[in-house]
């Protein structure tokens, strides 16, 4: 019988880490204390010297990982193709960057890397023989605002289906399953001057249409086309920014899992706001977990807290409390649908 396992993405703890409330070893110990079985890393964020960490740095990470008892589930990597002002890196250059990150991930103990959304299919396929050689799986993140409807995502999935390699797959982010627009986003934008009527209209449009991406544009940040009933309410640039950010959440039917679960290597358990009653405000976790169990998913779901970015400037980020609450919620519903 399948058994879903839990992990925590250290992305969730970036505020605690950056502000010195915990070091890397402390972050791993905290994750283990929540009851999670695995950990997801962003090596660019927390491994000193990346993409060229010293052997000493790698050994320090490995020692802390072993002490925590956690499984190294996934390393999130990026291809920084726009490092030059005047041009995008050529395909061979991007391939070399990708291979370099595959090497780093392997040294750190990871056999799975998450490729950031919009990673080129051409670049990935060119690096595939090397990934197969060293035993690292490359999985494209299906992220809200850039998910299955995005042109680059479609190209990547077409390549994946054509090649049929065990070293290719997907990481699906639960942000594509938002039943409701996250209210903490609205609260944050209100705190910096959002026009109340714009907040109400965006939330109404999200509820009426499933999400705002369907009516504002087809891909996050590209071709935004706000309706006049909304733009007539704009009073400052903040209003347009809020409307733009609202397309970073999607309400995708769960039926999409039926087709893509065979290719799915990992899930990001995105969450924005855990409530006192143990539920997530925007995402119906029990229903999703029920579907995954009925489909036989046997991998990890990693808590990925993204409410941190919407904490008002004068308030502390409760990333640790939110992660604990999310892990408790996952534990309570892991066997739903069995």
Residue, then its C-alpha position, 0 to 999 in steps of 0.5 A: x500500500x502506498x504511504x505519502x511521506x512528509x518533508x519541509x522545504x528550507x525555503x519556508x525558514x528563510x526568514x529565521x535563517x537570514x535573520x540569525x534565529x537558526x543556522x543550517x544545522x538548527x534548521x535541520x534539527x527543527x524540521x526533524x522535530x516537526x515530525x517530517x521525514x525529509x528535507x528539501x534544500x535550496x543550495x543557492x540560499x543556504x550552502x556557502x560558496x554555491x555553486x562551488x562549495x568547498x569539500x569542508x562545506x559539503x562535509x558540514x552539511x552532510x554531518x548536520x543532515x546525518x545528525x538530523x535523521x532526515x532524508x535528502x529529498x530534493x534540491x531546488x536549483x536555478x539556471x541563471x540565464x540572465x546574468x548579463x545585461x545585454x544577452x541571455x546565456x546561450x544554450x550550451x552555456x545554460x547546459x554547463x550551468x545545469x550540469x554544475x548544479x547537478x554536480x553540487x546536488x549529488x555532492x550534497x546527497x540529493x538524487x532529485x532536483x527541482x528545475x525552476x518553472x520556465x526552464x528550457x526543454x532544449x537545455x534539459x534534454x541536452x543535460x539529460x545524458x549527464x544526469x542519467x550518468x550520475x543518477x540525478x532526476x530533473x523535475x520541472x516545477x509546475x507552479x501557479x501562474x506558470x503551470x500547465x497552460x504555459x508555452x514553455x511548460x507545454x514544450x517541456x512536458x512534450x519533451x518529457x513524454x517523448x524522451x521517456x527517461x526515468x531521470x525526467x519528471x515533474x514537481x507539482x506545487x499545491x499553489x495551482x489548487x487555490x480555491x480562494x485567493x490568499x487573504x494574507x496577500x490582500x491584507x499585506x497590500x492593504x497595509x501599503x496602500x491598496x485601494x479597498x475597492x480593488x481588493x474587493x473586486x479582485x477577490x470577487x473576480x477570483x471567486x466568480x471565474x475560478x481564478x484571475x489568470x483565466x481573465x487577466x492573462x494566460x501566463x504570470x507576468x505576460x500579457x496581463x489584460x485587466x478588465x475595465x471594471x477593475x482598472x477603473x478602480x485603480x488609484x495607484x501603482x499598488x493597485x495594478x501590482x496587487x492585480x498582477x500578483x493575483x495571477x500567481x495563484x490558480x484553481x486547477x481541477x484535481x483531474x489534472x493529477x490523473x494524467x500527470x501523477x505517473x510523471x510526478x516525482x515530488x510535491x510542494x505543499x504550498x501554504x500561505x496561512x495556517x488557521x487556528x483550526x488546523x486548516x489552510x485558508x486557500x487550499x483544501x488539503x484533505x481533498x487533495x490528499x484523498x485524491x493522491x491516496x486513491x491514485x497511489x502516490x507514494x512520495x513526499x509532500x514538502x511544506x513550502x511556506x510562502x506567507x512569509x513574503x506577505x508579513x507586514x513590515x512591523x510584524x515578525x514572520x512566524x515561519x516556524x509556527x506556521x511550518x509546525x502547524x502545516x506538518x501537524x495538518x499533513x500528519x492528520x490527513x496523510x491517510x485520507x481516502x485510503 
